[in-house]
Amino acid sequence: MGQDIASTHFSAADFDRFGDRLHAETTRLDALFARQALSRREPVAGLELEAWLVDATGRPAPRNEEFLDRLDAPEVVTELAQFNIELNVPPRPLAGNGLALLARDLQATWERCQSVARAMDLRVVSIGILPTLTDAHLSLAHISNRPRYHALNEQVQRQRQGRPLRLDIEGTDGQHLLTEHHDVMLEAGATSLQAHLQIAPERAARAYNASVIAAAPTVAIGANSPYLFGQALWHETRIALFEQSLAIGTRARTDHARLMRVTFGSGYVQSLAECFRENDELFPSLLPLALDEPAAKLPHLRLHNGTIWRWIRPLIGFDDDGTPHLRIEHRPMGAGPTIADMIANLAFYYGLAACLIEAPIAPETRLPFAQARSNFYAAARFGLAADVCWLDGDHARIGELVIDTLLDHARDGLATLGVDAALAENWLDIVEARAESGQTGAVWQRRFITANGPDFAGLTREYAARQAEGAPVHTWDLQRRT
């Protein structure tokens, strides 16, 4: 999805040609798995961070083209809406001080972005859903000036046969958001922190399944999206918003449940090849481009995979020497509140996933997939207060589970990964303090509105001020600074 394209319109022949190449590349990937020809370099971590441009009042500022021209940094790129950007940092081996290097690189890029934004009388804000966002902001007038986004909108509408997208979210406190939208711009309301983990092929299925199980605690501990269009909904409303913003599904089949384009998935896997075969067999192509890259680079397979937004998404990449590798992209965590919080969230995810991967008994045999999925949506709705069923049927509030069990798992996992012990403890201490206080970004936002009334512009400005100070969210008070 990141590449520019020359056309926004496609013919039936384009779809047929793309389908043929996609199928051939899927067969080629199966052969790479069979020959054990995939990279064994691991563990390597990376991240993507989506963010907002906001004006002095705290409202979305649709100026990303001017911003990116001024910034002139290839690691910061456009997103769907003109008020969104995406920050990338170089991947790092996790062992030793890899997490610290990710934090350093993200902080440096963040500061350069803020410097350019200040010169434009703007701010960059990292938050799951901007509290000042309105339905009117999510219009095609604010779509980024790239053909791929217009093509995506056209193809989503084609697959929906012109039917409007229906946003229907019941909040946890009795509020109910019900609206219709006629283009793909709803997707622009949801921004995230996406964690990448490169993994050896013989461990990749365990890593995928572990990430599925870890999705509930990571979405709960990182919840930062309680408001949409002025209504208090889920702790991580971004989950429901993103799923409903791309409400198109798989081809109808009698032997498979119909999946949506944004999905928790169809089940655990025994090989990541299953996901790519599922892509080929079940999901119609959205952007049937004729790509010039060699078939060995699997360009059509990778493009197609980038238009299927599993919350846990397998990726194909390439090492510096050209060897193809496998990555797990963990997508449940909301953006923000601070860089310290986000690196802590990454440490928690990487450590917990590593512990689950190395468990003597595979955890996917101890927790049915349907329960892992139920846990995920409960955590998105209720945050740390969610009641979940964990391994072997144990029930607990997820915040208590984090404190009593999962932080120890994360410590063990980071040790297994070779992460510096002092650094690991520093980041996990932030997660522990957040769980003990119960104050995630979502909870702080709700507490601020309760204390100060429905001043969403004020909430955004106060949030941005504290984000700039950099202290973790569990330490934030409710006093006005602006």
BELLINLIN-V374616 format. One line per field, one symbol per residue. burial: I if it has 16 or more other C-alpha atoms within 10 Angstrom, else O. A space follows every 10 residues. Layout:
burial->???
This chain:
burial->OOOOIOOIOO OOOOIOOIIO IIIIIIOOII OOOOOOOIII OIIIIIIIII IIIIIOOIII IIIIIOIIOO IOOOOIIIII IIIIIIIIIO IIIIIIIIII IIIOIIIOII OOIIIIIOOO OIIIIIIIII IIIOOOIIII OIIIOIIIII IIIIIIIOOO OOOOIOIOII IOOOOOOOOO IOIIIIIIII IIIIIIIIII IOOIIIIIII IIIIIIIIII IIIIIIIIIO IIIIIIIIII IIIIIIIIII OOOOOOOIII IIIIIIOIIO IIIOIIIOII IIIIIIIIIO OOOOOOIIII IIIIIOIIII IIIIIIIOOO OOOIIIIIII IIIIIIIIII IIIIIIIIII IIIIIIIIOO OOIIOOIIIO OIIOIIIIII IIIIIIIIII IOOOOOIIII IIIOOIIIII IIIIIOIIII OOIIIOIIOI IIIIIOOIII IIIIIIOIIO OOOOOIIIII IIIIOIIIOO OIIIOOOIOO OO
